[in-house]
Amino acid sequence: MSDKELLKDGVRVLKETSRTFYIPITFLQKELKTTVAAAYLMMRAIDEIEDHEHSEVTNEMKFSILTEISIILKDSPFNEQKYMEILKPVQELMPEVTLRLSDWIRMIPQGAEEIVKNATSEMAEGMAKWSKNQFQVRTKEDLDEYTYYVAGLVGVMLSELWEWHAGVKTDRELAIGYGRGLQLVNILRNQDEDMKERGVSFVPEGWTRADLFDYAEENLQKADLYIKDINKRSILLFCRLPLALAHKTLAAMKAGKEKMSRAEVEQTVEEIQVD
């Protein structure tokens, strides 16, 4: 498969796995668009392992597999054969996005591979640790650590990519707040489902749902500050959309709705493009 064909196929898988995330990626310029798309696909690949609900994929297996993936992501070039050997115990249960990790690495433009692979490696290591811990959050520190690995880390990686591609410098702690804020909204939205389907709660002991709302808002305020440092329009649009959707989803849940309507999402996409 040529690079052009691979990119086209990667976009297909991206749309199939996350149409919502696909939209802000389209705002980015070509090289950065390809890089962020590849990064998303790589992180989604390991996320599918962490989130897998089949009884055959135990938390102990997740720990072992994700730990090994974290290690081989540090190698250059990436060893696809070794990766498939690691996946073998669960291969038949994994989706296309996970089976094709080596393709997504091939997509990364020259100069950005180390940034994306290092971030994905750190994420896999963190996911492995939390798989071993049965995803049990007991304290605010637990919540902060978990949300760093699955989302704050994404904010840090994106900031490194903004600087690599466009010389845009941002604050690291605010970048973590950006990712963490988006993740906290997801946790609030999926709270009942996580408990019912996975027996998992990401709410610290002693916290009410109102406390979680407050903490989500606190981090979204950091996210609002984060994007103020971004002076390149295409990158700003990319960051604005998930943040606007997070703010509106939080408001909808506070009003008793489960989520935003499709029409509200489409309206938000239009609104963020108006300066």
LINNORUR-V995194 format. One line per field, one symbol per residue. ss: DSSP state (h for helix, s for strand, l for the rest). A space follows every 10 residues. Layout:
ss->???
This chain:
ss->llhhhhhhhh hhhhhhhlhh hhhhhllllh hhhhhhhhhh hhhhhhhhhh hlllllllhh hhhhhhhhhh hhlllllllh hhhhhhhhhh hhhllhhhhl hhhhhhhlll llhhhhhhhh hhhhhhhhhh hhlllllllh hhhhhhhhhh hhhhhhhhhh hhhhhhllll lhhhhhhhhh hhhhhhhhhl hhhhhhhhll llllllllhh hhhhhhhhhh hhhhhhhhll llhhhhhhhh hhhhhhhhhh hhhhllllll lhhhhhhhhh hllll
